[in-house]
Amino acid sequence: MPQHDAVRAQLEEQLSRLLKRVGSIESDLKRAHDRDWNEQAIELENDEVLEGLDAMTEGEVRRIRAAISRIANGTYGVCSTCGHPISAERMAAIPSALTCVTCSTEQPRSA
Ligand SMILES: [Zn+2]
């Protein structure tokens, strides 16, 4: 599948951009603890936002890494839950998608 080369390049670019963002969030968190005592309340609120962002970004990083390794082992575009092929439309919209539309809407983790 030659088109996977383009997807892979796209995913790798997205990954390096995300990793840069994680780096700047982490330095923001470190800086936040260096402030005056009376700014603590505000800083704590900011920390929560930053930590939420951080977790989201890290989740995305994990997904993209998984997608890249799936291209390498030939399982890219196959649903990791049910094993059926993921639709081309979905893969085009979310290149790092690991599950088909059905499995992602069913969210088996909340069951
Ligand atoms: Zn599925």
Residues whose N, C-alpha, C, O or C-beta is under 5 A from the ligand:
A	BS01	ZN	C79 T81 C82 G83 T99 C100 C103
